[in-house]
């Protein structure tokens, strides 16, 4: 075991539990015990249990059920079933349901301990595999698993981000999919052959993305062999060099500019003998290090130009070079810190080549002062960081601008609706007036006609019963159902007049809701009247889903822009109605507290999840389905309430409904520069 593991012993025999727990502690395990299935499940829920020993027969449930419940909350926990009454069917069922092992009582302690060790090892291995799998998935570098036929077997998310191919697009495809046409040296199949023959490959190559883009990468590829030594897979990792290439290109450009400005600054050339003594020192070296040719020749190069803290390592490396002609500094170029004559240190780019002469290893070094280049790199890095910060700030500003534009559009839309409502109310008002007047006249005329009819009915009594006129009169009355018409005509006129009163009230409420004549003007207004107007305007939205209860308190007139508050009430009421599934209740309460009034709108809807409460006033945030909301209603309402120096609170619980409370000052603290009409 790599570390102390915890073992849970589940048995209703207290003596056996204690014995097993003591033995496990002696063997280096941490043991915990449970006397019932429920107790064991509770422990597995509260803490990580790598392995559990579970008796098949427990007082409250079967050991197999306990195992299944433990694995439901802790899938990686291994379970060993212990039983004194075994059957083949039970053993098969235990294995099928996920038991690691199945032991019969009485068991040999060595067998039990061996099974425990194997179970713990397996649990730790499974945990490690899961961690490695997650690390592979989360890796920032592309990782590819290739099968023996050189087809894609697995790619991680970083691969998808870099090359544009999803896993489903490349699985089973040849790795030549990423090859660049005409690039024979970097051909993926050729690289795989090199990796197979050399037991690995690392180098810079070019690969092609889904969009045709050529991407420079540092590629490492290694074969994976099975027990017979045959290649079963290849694993490949890549590092995107695009950004590095761009930076290198930028640095090269800066270096070229620097060289053109400093035409006299040439590379220093230094030659050393087998003892690291300087044998050649050109003029550029004089300029770089500050030592004249006379001062440099014959001197130990490490004493002359290597900072003291680096000398031991430099001498050790040179001693190896002296006998082999090889070393970390030989071939290519490297950056080191060097020392000038005055003791000042500076960055130096150095390229060293080995020369064999008279059985001795000599060296030639080309030195370049890269102080300016390093400074350019630092400046470039600073510029990139500044550009990144600027881009981030621009994104934030663009987001805020978009939010402001959408809020403005929402406000303009509400203003347009208000103008339309006011216009409709004005246009409907005139015809309603003369229709109402005509209906009232019609009602009077009908009553007059009814009096005439009554007089005729009284005269009818004097007619002979069997006369032609009497018969004809009764026949006509029967045909038109005269008695019903006489009763129904009054009801029709009364219903028509009631309908006209309803239309008149809607028109008045539309005008009150829009308040176009007082748009953006502060007046002392009746909040209850605003709520009633809003309810009447949106009643069609509410009447089919909810019952509206009103618990109004005594409110004074409030200094406000009533059309804007009507918009707030409308948003809250419509949201409440849309939150109700089936039939529910919306309760509107009002009251005062000190110098503030409050309006509360509560519903019995589905509520808002706790994790969403902090976002509901953010612009564009909505939990409604597409087409049901813009995410601006509460944001705009929040802005209106802030403009009124008020506040809005919300209480909600999933499936229990939501309660919004709007607080408003009775008098505004300060409205300098604003219209305070009605004061």
C-alpha positions as CSV (number, residue, x, y, z in Angstrom):
1,X,0.0,0.0,0.0
2,X,1.2,3.5,-0.8
3,X,-0.5,5.0,2.1
4,X,-2.8,4.0,5.0
5,X,-6.1,2.9,3.7
6,X,-9.5,2.7,5.5
7,X,-11.4,-0.5,5.7
8,X,-15.1,-0.7,6.8
9,X,-16.2,-3.8,8.6
10,X,-20.0,-4.5,8.4
11,X,-21.2,-7.3,10.6
12,X,-23.9,-7.7,13.3
13,X,-21.5,-9.8,15.5
14,X,-19.7,-7.3,17.8
15,X,-17.0,-9.8,18.7
16,X,-16.2,-10.5,15.1
17,X,-16.2,-6.8,14.3
18,X,-13.8,-6.1,17.1
19,X,-11.5,-9.0,16.1
20,X,-11.3,-7.9,12.5
21,X,-10.8,-4.2,13.4
22,X,-7.9,-5.1,15.7
23,X,-6.2,-7.3,13.1
24,X,-6.6,-4.7,10.4
25,X,-5.0,-2.0,12.7
26,X,-2.1,-4.3,13.4
27,X,-1.7,-4.8,9.6
28,X,-1.5,-1.0,9.1
29,X,-5.1,-0.2,8.1
30,X,-7.5,2.3,9.5
31,X,-10.6,0.3,10.5
32,X,-14.1,1.6,11.0
33,X,-17.1,-0.7,12.0
34,X,-20.8,-0.8,11.4
35,X,-23.4,-3.2,13.0
36,X,-26.1,-2.7,10.3
37,X,-26.5,-2.0,6.7
38,X,-28.0,1.5,7.3
39,X,-25.0,2.5,9.5
40,X,-22.6,1.3,6.8
41,X,-24.4,3.2,4.1
42,X,-24.3,6.4,6.2
43,X,-20.6,6.0,6.8
44,X,-19.9,5.5,3.1
45,X,-22.0,8.6,2.3
46,X,-20.0,10.8,4.8
47,X,-16.4,9.6,4.1
48,X,-14.3,7.9,1.5
49,X,-14.1,4.1,2.1
50,X,-11.6,2.3,-0.2
51,X,-12.8,-1.2,0.8
52,X,-15.7,-2.7,2.8
53,X,-16.0,-6.2,4.4
54,X,-19.8,-6.9,4.4
55,X,-21.6,-9.8,6.0
56,X,-24.2,-11.3,3.6
57,X,-26.9,-11.5,6.3
58,X,-27.5,-8.4,8.3
59,X,-30.4,-7.6,10.6
60,X,-31.9,-4.8,8.5
61,X,-31.0,-5.7,4.9
62,X,-29.1,-8.1,2.6
63,X,-25.3,-7.6,2.3
64,X,-25.8,-7.5,-1.4
65,X,-28.2,-4.5,-1.1
66,X,-25.7,-2.8,1.3
67,X,-23.0,-3.3,-1.3
68,X,-25.2,-1.9,-4.1
69,X,-26.1,1.2,-2.0
70,X,-22.5,1.8,-1.0
71,X,-21.4,1.6,-4.7
72,X,-24.2,4.0,-5.6
73,X,-22.6,6.7,-3.5
74,X,-19.0,5.6,-3.8
75,X,-18.5,3.8,-7.1
76,X,-14.8,3.1,-6.6
77,X,-15.3,1.4,-3.2
78,X,-14.4,-2.3,-3.4
79,X,-16.6,-4.8,-1.5
80,X,-15.7,-8.2,-0.2
81,X,-18.8,-10.3,0.8
82,X,-18.4,-12.6,3.8
83,X,-20.9,-15.4,4.5
84,X,-21.3,-18.7,6.4
85,X,-24.1,-20.0,4.1
86,X,-22.9,-19.9,0.5
87,X,-24.5,-21.0,-2.7
88,X,-23.3,-20.8,-6.2
89,X,-26.3,-18.6,-7.2
90,X,-25.4,-16.2,-4.4
91,X,-21.8,-16.0,-5.4
92,X,-22.7,-15.4,-9.0
93,X,-25.2,-12.7,-8.0
94,X,-22.6,-11.0,-5.7
95,X,-20.1,-10.9,-8.6
96,X,-22.7,-9.6,-11.0
97,X,-23.6,-6.8,-8.7
98,X,-20.0,-5.7,-8.3
99,X,-18.4,-7.6,-5.4
100,X,-14.6,-7.7,-5.6
101,X,-14.4,-11.1,-3.8
102,X,-16.7,-13.6,-2.0
103,X,-15.3,-15.5,1.0
104,X,-16.9,-18.3,3.1
105,X,-16.8,-18.4,6.9
106,X,-14.8,-19.6,8.5
107,X,-12.0,-18.2,6.3
108,X,-8.3,-18.3,6.6
109,X,-7.1,-14.9,7.9
110,X,-4.2,-15.0,5.4
111,X,-6.7,-15.4,2.6
112,X,-8.8,-12.5,3.9
113,X,-5.8,-10.2,4.3
114,X,-4.6,-11.1,0.8
115,X,-8.0,-10.3,-0.6
116,X,-8.1,-7.0,1.3
117,X,-4.7,-6.0,0.0
118,X,-5.7,-6.8,-3.6
119,X,-8.9,-5.0,-3.2
120,X,-7.2,-1.9,-1.7
121,X,-4.6,-2.0,-4.5
122,X,-7.3,-2.2,-7.1
123,X,-9.3,0.7,-5.6
124,X,-6.1,2.8,-5.5
125,X,-5.3,1.9,-9.1
126,X,-8.9,2.8,-10.2
127,X,-8.6,6.1,-8.4
128,X,-5.3,6.8,-10.0
129,X,-6.6,5.9,-13.4
130,X,-9.6,8.2,-13.0
131,X,-7.3,11.1,-11.9
132,X,-4.9,10.4,-14.8
133,X,-7.8,10.3,-17.2
134,X,-9.2,13.6,-15.9
135,X,-5.7,15.1,-16.1
136,X,-5.4,13.9,-19.7
137,X,-8.8,15.4,-20.6
138,X,-8.0,18.7,-18.9
139,X,-4.4,19.0,-20.4
140,X,-3.7,22.2,-22.2
141,X,-1.5,20.3,-24.6
142,X,-3.0,18.1,-27.4
143,X,-2.6,14.4,-26.6
144,X,-3.3,11.7,-29.2
145,X,-3.5,7.9,-28.8
146,X,-2.8,6.1,-32.0
147,X,-3.5,2.4,-32.7
148,X,-1.0,0.0,-34.3
149,X,-2.4,0.7,-37.7
150,X,-1.6,4.4,-37.3
151,X,-5.3,5.4,-36.9
152,X,-6.6,7.8,-34.3
153,X,-7.8,6.0,-31.2
154,X,-8.3,9.0,-28.8
155,X,-7.8,12.8,-28.8
156,X,-8.3,15.2,-25.9
157,X,-10.1,18.5,-25.8
158,X,-6.9,20.5,-26.4
159,X,-6.5,18.6,-29.7
160,X,-10.0,19.7,-30.7
161,X,-9.3,23.3,-29.8
162,X,-6.0,23.4,-31.8
163,X,-6.9,21.5,-34.9
164,X,-10.7,21.9,-35.0
165,X,-11.5,18.2,-35.3
166,X,-13.9,16.6,-32.8
167,X,-13.1,13.1,-31.5
168,X,-16.0,11.6,-33.5
169,X,-14.5,13.1,-36.7
170,X,-11.0,11.6,-36.3
171,X,-11.6,8.2,-34.6
172,X,-10.5,5.4,-37.0
173,X,-9.0,8.0,-39.4
174,X,-5.3,7.7,-40.5
175,X,-3.0,10.2,-38.8
176,X,-2.0,11.3,-42.3
177,X,-5.1,13.5,-41.9
178,X,-2.9,16.1,-40.2
179,X,-0.1,15.9,-42.8
180,X,0.9,19.0,-44.8
181,X,0.9,18.3,-48.6
182,X,4.5,18.4,-49.9
183,X,6.1,18.2,-46.5
184,X,7.7,14.8,-46.9
185,X,10.1,15.3,-43.9
186,X,7.2,15.9,-41.5
187,X,4.9,13.2,-42.9
188,X,3.0,11.7,-40.0
189,X,3.5,8.1,-41.2
190,X,7.3,8.8,-41.6
191,X,7.5,10.2,-38.1
192,X,5.7,7.2,-36.7
193,X,8.2,4.9,-38.4
194,X,11.0,6.8,-36.9
195,X,9.4,6.6,-33.4
196,X,8.9,2.9,-33.8
197,X,12.5,2.3,-34.8
198,X,14.1,4.7,-32.4
199,X,11.7,4.0,-29.5
200,X,10.6,7.6,-29.7
201,X,10.7,10.9,-31.6
202,X,10.8,14.5,-30.6
203,X,11.1,17.4,-33.0
204,X,9.5,20.4,-34.6
205,X,7.1,19.6,-37.5
206,X,4.1,21.1,-39.2
207,X,0.6,19.8,-39.0
208,X,-2.6,20.9,-40.8
209,X,-5.8,21.9,-39.1
210,X,-9.4,21.2,-40.2
211,X,-9.6,24.7,-41.8
212,X,-6.4,24.0,-43.8
213,X,-4.2,26.2,-41.5
214,X,-0.6,25.0,-41.2
215,X,0.4,24.8,-37.5
216,X,4.0,24.5,-36.3
217,X,4.2,22.1,-33.3
218,X,6.8,20.5,-31.1
219,X,5.9,16.8,-31.4
220,X,6.8,14.0,-29.1
221,X,5.8,10.5,-30.1
222,X,6.6,7.2,-28.4
223,X,5.4,3.6,-29.1
224,X,3.6,1.5,-26.4
225,X,4.5,-2.2,-26.6
226,X,2.6,-5.2,-25.2
227,X,4.0,-8.1,-23.2
228,X,5.3,-9.7,-26.5
229,X,7.1,-6.6,-27.5
230,X,4.7,-5.7,-30.3
231,X,3.6,-2.1,-30.7
232,X,0.0,-1.8,-29.6
233,X,-0.3,2.0,-29.6
234,X,1.6,5.2,-30.0
235,X,1.1,8.2,-27.7
236,X,1.8,11.6,-29.1
237,X,1.9,15.0,-27.4
238,X,2.2,18.4,-29.2
239,X,3.0,21.9,-28.2
240,X,1.7,24.7,-30.4
241,X,4.6,26.8,-31.5
242,X,2.5,29.4,-33.4
243,X,2.8,32.1,-30.7
244,X,6.4,31.3,-30.1
245,X,7.1,31.7,-33.9
246,X,5.3,35.0,-33.9
247,X,7.3,36.2,-31.0
248,X,10.6,34.9,-32.5
249,X,9.7,36.7,-35.7
250,X,9.0,39.9,-33.8
251,X,12.3,39.6,-31.9
252,X,14.2,38.9,-35.2
253,X,12.7,42.1,-36.6
254,X,13.7,44.1,-33.5
255,X,17.2,42.6,-33.7
256,X,17.6,43.5,-37.4
257,X,16.5,47.1,-36.6
258,X,19.0,47.2,-33.7
259,X,21.8,45.9,-35.9
260,X,21.0,48.4,-38.7
261,X,21.2,51.3,-36.1
262,X,24.3,49.9,-34.4
263,X,26.2,48.9,-37.6
264,X,29.5,48.9,-35.7
265,X,28.4,46.4,-33.2
266,X,29.7,43.0,-34.5
267,X,29.8,39.6,-32.8
268,X,32.7,38.9,-30.5
269,X,34.9,35.9,-31.6
270,X,36.9,34.2,-28.9
271,X,39.2,31.1,-29.3
272,X,40.3,29.0,-26.3
273,X,43.0,26.4,-25.9
274,X,42.6,23.1,-24.1
275,X,43.1,24.8,-20.8
276,X,40.4,27.5,-21.4
277,X,43.1,30.1,-22.0
278,X,42.1,32.8,-24.5
279,X,44.1,32.6,-27.7
280,X,42.1,35.0,-29.9
281,X,40.0,38.1,-29.0
282,X,38.6,40.3,-31.7
283,X,37.7,44.0,-31.6
284,X,33.9,43.3,-31.1
285,X,34.9,41.2,-28.0
286,X,36.8,44.3,-26.7
287,X,33.6,46.3,-27.1
288,X,31.4,43.7,-25.5
289,X,33.5,42.8,-22.5
290,X,35.6,45.9,-22.1
291,X,39.0,44.2,-22.1
292,X,41.6,45.0,-24.7
293,X,43.3,42.3,-26.7
294,X,46.4,42.7,-24.5
295,X,44.4,42.3,-21.3
296,X,42.5,39.2,-22.6
297,X,45.1,37.0,-24.3
298,X,46.4,34.2,-22.2
299,X,43.8,34.7,-19.4
300,X,41.4,32.0,-18.2
301,X,38.1,32.8,-19.8
302,X,36.1,31.8,-16.8
303,X,38.1,34.1,-14.5
304,X,37.8,37.0,-17.0
305,X,34.1,37.0,-18.1
306,X,32.1,34.4,-16.1
307,X,30.3,35.6,-12.9
308,X,31.8,34.0,-9.9
309,X,28.7,32.0,-8.9
310,X,28.7,30.2,-12.3
311,X,32.4,29.4,-12.4
312,X,32.3,26.0,-10.7
313,X,29.7,24.6,-13.1
314,X,31.5,26.2,-16.1
315,X,34.9,24.6,-15.1
316,X,33.2,21.2,-14.6
317,X,31.7,21.4,-18.0
318,X,34.9,22.4,-19.6
319,X,36.8,19.5,-18.0
320,X,34.4,17.1,-19.6
321,X,34.8,18.9,-23.0
322,X,38.5,18.7,-22.7
323,X,38.5,14.9,-22.9
324,X,35.4,14.2,-25.1
325,X,34.9,17.3,-27.2
326,X,31.3,17.3,-26.1
327,X,29.2,19.2,-23.6
328,X,26.0,21.0,-23.0
329,X,27.3,24.2,-24.4
330,X,28.6,22.7,-27.6
331,X,26.6,23.1,-30.8
332,X,23.7,25.5,-31.2
333,X,23.5,28.7,-29.2
334,X,22.6,29.4,-25.6
335,X,22.1,32.4,-23.4
336,X,24.3,32.9,-20.3
337,X,25.1,35.7,-17.9
338,X,28.5,37.3,-18.5
339,X,30.7,39.8,-16.7
340,X,32.2,43.0,-18.1
341,X,35.5,44.5,-17.0
342,X,33.9,46.7,-14.4
343,X,32.1,43.7,-12.9
344,X,28.7,44.4,-14.3
345,X,26.7,41.4,-15.5
346,X,24.8,41.2,-18.8
347,X,23.0,38.6,-20.9
348,X,25.1,37.0,-23.6
349,X,24.2,34.8,-26.5
350,X,27.0,32.3,-27.0
351,X,27.6,29.7,-29.7
352,X,30.5,27.3,-29.2
353,X,32.0,24.9,-31.7
354,X,34.6,22.2,-30.9
355,X,37.7,21.9,-33.0
356,X,40.1,18.9,-32.9
357,X,43.7,20.1,-33.4
358,X,46.7,18.0,-32.7
359,X,44.8,15.5,-30.5
360,X,43.5,18.3,-28.4
361,X,40.0,19.8,-28.2
362,X,39.9,23.5,-28.8
363,X,36.9,25.7,-28.9
364,X,35.7,28.7,-30.9
365,X,33.0,30.9,-29.4
366,X,30.9,33.6,-31.0
367,X,29.5,36.0,-28.4
368,X,26.8,38.5,-28.8
369,X,25.6,41.1,-26.3
370,X,21.8,40.6,-26.2
371,X,21.1,43.2,-23.6
372,X,19.1,45.2,-26.1
373,X,17.3,42.1,-27.4
374,X,16.3,41.1,-23.8
375,X,15.1,44.6,-23.2
376,X,13.0,44.4,-26.4
377,X,11.6,41.0,-25.3
378,X,10.6,42.5,-22.0
379,X,9.0,45.5,-23.7
380,X,7.3,43.2,-26.2
381,X,5.9,41.1,-23.3
382,X,4.8,44.3,-21.6
383,X,3.1,45.5,-24.7
384,X,1.3,42.1,-25.2
385,X,0.2,42.2,-21.6
386,X,-1.0,45.8,-22.0
387,X,-2.8,44.8,-25.2
388,X,-4.5,41.9,-23.4
389,X,-5.6,44.2,-20.6
390,X,-6.9,46.8,-23.2
391,X,-8.8,44.1,-25.1
392,X,-10.3,42.9,-21.8
393,X,-11.4,46.4,-20.9
394,X,-12.8,46.9,-24.4
395,X,-14.9,43.7,-24.1
396,X,-16.2,45.0,-20.8
397,X,-17.1,48.4,-22.3
398,X,-18.7,46.7,-25.3
399,X,-20.8,44.5,-23.0
400,X,-21.9,47.5,-21.0
401,X,-22.7,49.4,-24.2
402,X,-24.8,46.5,-25.5
403,X,-26.6,46.3,-22.2
404,X,-27.3,50.1,-22.3
405,X,-28.5,49.9,-25.9
406,X,-30.9,47.1,-25.1
407,X,-32.2,48.8,-22.0
408,X,-32.8,51.9,-24.1
409,X,-34.6,49.9,-26.8
410,X,-36.8,48.3,-24.0
411,X,-37.6,51.8,-22.6
412,X,-38.3,53.1,-26.1
413,X,-40.5,50.1,-26.8
414,X,-42.5,50.7,-23.6
415,X,-42.8,54.4,-24.5
416,X,-44.1,53.4,-27.9
417,X,-46.6,51.1,-26.3
418,X,-47.7,53.9,-24.0
419,X,-48.1,56.3,-27.0
420,X,-50.1,53.6,-28.8
421,X,-52.3,53.0,-25.8
422,X,-52.9,56.7,-25.4
423,X,-53.7,57.0,-29.1
424,X,-56.1,54.0,-29.0
425,X,-57.8,55.4,-25.9
426,X,-58.3,58.8,-27.6
427,X,-59.6,57.3,-30.9
428,X,-62.0,54.9,-29.1
429,X,-63.3,57.5,-26.7
430,X,-65.3,59.5,-29.2
431,X,-67.2,56.6,-30.8
432,X,-67.8,55.1,-27.3
433,X,-69.4,58.5,-26.3
434,X,-72.0,58.6,-29.1
435,X,-72.6,54.8,-28.9
436,X,-73.3,55.2,-25.2
437,X,-75.5,58.2,-25.8
438,X,-77.4,56.3,-28.5
439,X,-77.9,53.2,-26.3
440,X,-79.3,55.4,-23.6
441,X,-81.7,57.0,-26.0
442,X,-82.6,53.5,-27.4
443,X,-83.3,52.4,-23.8
444,X,-85.7,55.3,-23.3
445,X,-87.4,54.7,-26.7
446,X,-87.8,51.0,-26.0
447,X,-89.5,51.8,-22.7
448,X,-91.8,54.2,-24.6
449,X,-92.6,51.4,-27.1
450,X,-93.2,49.0,-24.3
451,X,-95.8,51.4,-22.8
452,X,-97.5,51.5,-26.2
453,X,-97.4,47.7,-26.4
454,X,-98.9,47.5,-23.0
455,X,-101.7,49.8,-24.0
456,X,-102.4,47.7,-27.1
457,X,-102.5,44.6,-24.9
458,X,-105.1,46.2,-22.7
459,X,-107.1,47.1,-25.8
460,X,-106.9,43.5,-27.0
461,X,-109.2,42.4,-24.2
462,X,-112.1,44.2,-25.7
463,X,-111.8,42.4,-29.1
464,X,-114.1,39.4,-29.8
465,X,-112.2,36.3,-29.1
466,X,-112.8,34.7,-32.4
467,X,-112.5,37.7,-34.6
468,X,-110.0,37.7,-37.5
469,X,-108.0,40.5,-35.9
470,X,-107.8,38.7,-32.6
471,X,-106.6,35.5,-34.3
472,X,-104.1,37.3,-36.5
473,X,-102.7,39.2,-33.5
474,X,-102.2,36.0,-31.5
475,X,-100.6,34.3,-34.5
476,X,-98.0,37.1,-34.9
477,X,-97.2,37.2,-31.2
478,X,-96.6,33.4,-31.2
479,X,-94.4,33.6,-34.3
480,X,-92.1,36.2,-32.8
481,X,-92.3,34.8,-29.3
482,X,-93.5,38.2,-28.2
483,X,-93.4,37.6,-24.4
484,X,-89.7,36.4,-24.6
485,X,-88.7,39.4,-26.8
486,X,-90.4,41.8,-24.5
487,X,-88.3,40.5,-21.6
488,X,-85.1,39.9,-23.5
489,X,-84.9,43.3,-25.2
490,X,-84.5,45.0,-21.8
491,X,-81.8,42.5,-20.8
492,X,-79.9,43.1,-24.1
493,X,-79.9,46.8,-23.7
494,X,-78.8,46.5,-20.1
495,X,-75.9,44.1,-21.0
496,X,-74.9,46.5,-23.9
497,X,-74.7,49.4,-21.5
498,X,-72.7,47.4,-19.0
499,X,-70.3,46.4,-21.9
500,X,-69.9,50.1,-22.8
501,X,-69.1,50.9,-19.2
502,X,-66.4,48.1,-19.3
503,X,-64.9,49.5,-22.5
504,X,-65.0,53.0,-21.0
505,X,-63.1,51.8,-17.9
506,X,-60.5,50.0,-20.1
507,X,-59.9,53.2,-22.1
508,X,-59.5,55.2,-18.9
509,X,-57.1,52.6,-17.5
510,X,-55.1,52.6,-20.8
511,X,-54.7,56.4,-20.4
512,X,-53.8,56.1,-16.8
513,X,-51.3,53.3,-17.5
514,X,-49.5,55.2,-20.3
515,X,-49.7,58.6,-18.6
516,X,-48.3,60.1,-21.8
517,X,-49.2,63.6,-20.7
518,X,-46.8,63.2,-17.6
519,X,-44.1,61.1,-19.2
520,X,-40.9,61.5,-17.2
521,X,-42.6,64.1,-15.0
522,X,-42.6,63.8,-11.2
523,X,-46.0,64.1,-9.7
524,X,-47.8,63.2,-6.5
525,X,-49.8,60.1,-7.6
526,X,-52.0,57.3,-6.2
527,X,-50.0,54.0,-6.2
528,X,-53.2,52.0,-5.8
529,X,-54.7,53.6,-8.9
530,X,-51.6,52.8,-10.9
531,X,-51.8,49.1,-9.8
532,X,-55.5,48.9,-10.7
533,X,-54.8,50.5,-14.1
534,X,-52.0,48.0,-14.7
535,X,-54.2,45.0,-13.6
536,X,-56.9,46.1,-16.0
537,X,-54.5,46.4,-18.9
538,X,-52.9,43.0,-18.4
539,X,-56.0,41.2,-17.1
540,X,-56.2,38.9,-20.1
541,X,-52.7,37.7,-19.2
542,X,-53.8,36.9,-15.6
543,X,-57.4,35.7,-15.6
544,X,-56.8,32.2,-17.0
545,X,-53.9,31.2,-14.6
546,X,-54.5,32.9,-11.3
547,X,-56.7,34.6,-8.8
548,X,-55.6,38.1,-7.7
549,X,-56.0,38.9,-4.0
550,X,-55.6,42.5,-2.8
551,X,-54.6,43.4,0.7
552,X,-54.2,47.1,0.4
553,X,-53.1,49.3,3.3
554,X,-53.5,53.1,3.6
555,X,-51.1,54.8,1.3
556,X,-50.4,58.5,0.9
557,X,-49.8,60.1,-2.5
558,X,-46.3,59.3,-3.6
559,X,-43.9,61.5,-5.5
560,X,-43.1,59.5,-8.7
561,X,-43.2,59.0,-12.4
562,X,-46.3,56.9,-12.3
563,X,-46.0,55.6,-15.9
564,X,-42.6,54.1,-15.0
565,X,-43.9,52.5,-11.8
566,X,-46.8,51.0,-13.8
567,X,-44.1,49.4,-16.0
568,X,-42.5,47.9,-12.8
569,X,-45.9,46.6,-11.6
570,X,-46.6,45.1,-15.0
571,X,-43.3,43.3,-15.2
572,X,-43.7,41.8,-11.7
573,X,-47.3,40.8,-12.3
574,X,-46.6,39.2,-15.7
575,X,-43.6,37.3,-14.3
576,X,-45.7,36.1,-11.4
577,X,-48.4,34.8,-13.8
578,X,-45.9,33.1,-16.0
579,X,-44.3,31.3,-13.0
580,X,-47.7,29.7,-12.0
581,X,-48.3,26.3,-13.4
582,X,-52.0,25.4,-13.6
583,X,-54.1,27.7,-11.3
584,X,-52.5,29.8,-8.6
585,X,-52.8,32.9,-6.5
586,X,-51.2,36.3,-6.9
587,X,-51.4,38.4,-3.7
588,X,-50.8,42.2,-3.8
589,X,-50.1,43.9,-0.5
590,X,-49.3,47.5,0.3
591,X,-48.3,49.4,3.3
592,X,-46.2,52.2,4.8
593,X,-43.2,52.2,7.1
594,X,-41.7,55.5,8.2
595,X,-41.1,57.7,5.2
596,X,-41.4,54.8,2.8
597,X,-44.3,52.9,1.2
598,X,-44.0,49.4,0.0
599,X,-45.8,47.2,-2.6
600,X,-45.5,43.5,-2.4
601,X,-46.4,41.0,-5.2
602,X,-46.3,37.4,-4.1
603,X,-47.2,34.3,-6.2
604,X,-47.7,30.6,-5.6
605,X,-45.6,29.6,-8.7
606,X,-42.6,27.4,-9.1
607,X,-40.2,29.7,-7.4
608,X,-36.6,30.6,-8.2
609,X,-33.6,28.3,-7.4
610,X,-31.3,29.7,-4.8
611,X,-28.3,29.7,-7.2
612,X,-30.2,31.9,-9.6
613,X,-31.4,34.6,-7.1
614,X,-28.2,36.6,-7.3
615,X,-28.5,37.0,-11.1
616,X,-32.2,37.8,-11.7
617,X,-31.6,41.6,-11.9
618,X,-28.7,41.2,-14.4
619,X,-29.5,42.3,-18.0
620,X,-30.4,39.5,-20.4
621,X,-30.5,36.9,-17.6
622,X,-33.6,34.7,-17.8
623,X,-34.7,31.2,-16.8
624,X,-37.7,31.3,-19.2
625,X,-37.8,29.2,-22.4
626,X,-36.8,30.8,-25.7
627,X,-39.4,33.2,-26.8
628,X,-40.9,33.7,-23.3
629,X,-38.6,36.5,-22.1
630,X,-35.7,38.8,-23.0
631,X,-34.1,38.9,-19.6
632,X,-34.6,42.7,-19.5
633,X,-37.9,43.1,-17.5
634,X,-36.4,42.9,-14.0
635,X,-33.3,44.7,-15.1
636,X,-35.3,47.7,-16.4
637,X,-37.5,47.5,-13.3
638,X,-34.5,47.6,-11.0
639,X,-33.2,50.7,-12.9
640,X,-36.6,52.5,-12.5
641,X,-36.7,51.7,-8.7
642,X,-33.2,53.0,-8.3
643,X,-34.2,56.2,-10.2
644,X,-36.9,56.6,-7.6
645,X,-34.4,56.2,-4.7
646,X,-36.1,53.0,-3.8
647,X,-35.1,49.3,-3.5
648,X,-36.5,45.9,-4.4
649,X,-36.1,42.7,-2.4
650,X,-36.9,39.1,-3.3
651,X,-37.7,36.0,-1.4
652,X,-38.1,32.7,-3.1
653,X,-38.0,29.0,-2.6
654,X,-38.3,26.3,-5.3
655,X,-41.9,25.0,-5.6
656,X,-43.0,27.5,-2.8
657,X,-43.5,30.7,-4.9
658,X,-41.8,34.1,-5.0
659,X,-42.3,37.4,-3.2
660,X,-41.0,40.7,-4.5
661,X,-41.3,43.9,-2.4
662,X,-40.7,47.3,-3.8
663,X,-39.9,50.1,-1.4
664,X,-40.3,53.8,-2.5
665,X,-39.8,57.0,-0.6
666,X,-43.0,59.1,-0.2
667,X,-41.0,62.2,-1.2
668,X,-37.9,62.2,-3.3
669,X,-34.8,63.3,-1.5
670,X,-33.6,65.5,-4.4
671,X,-34.8,66.1,-7.9
672,X,-32.5,68.9,-9.0
673,X,-32.8,69.5,-12.8
674,X,-35.9,67.3,-13.1
675,X,-39.5,68.4,-13.6
676,X,-41.4,68.3,-10.3
677,X,-44.8,69.0,-11.7
678,X,-47.6,68.8,-9.2
679,X,-45.5,70.0,-6.2
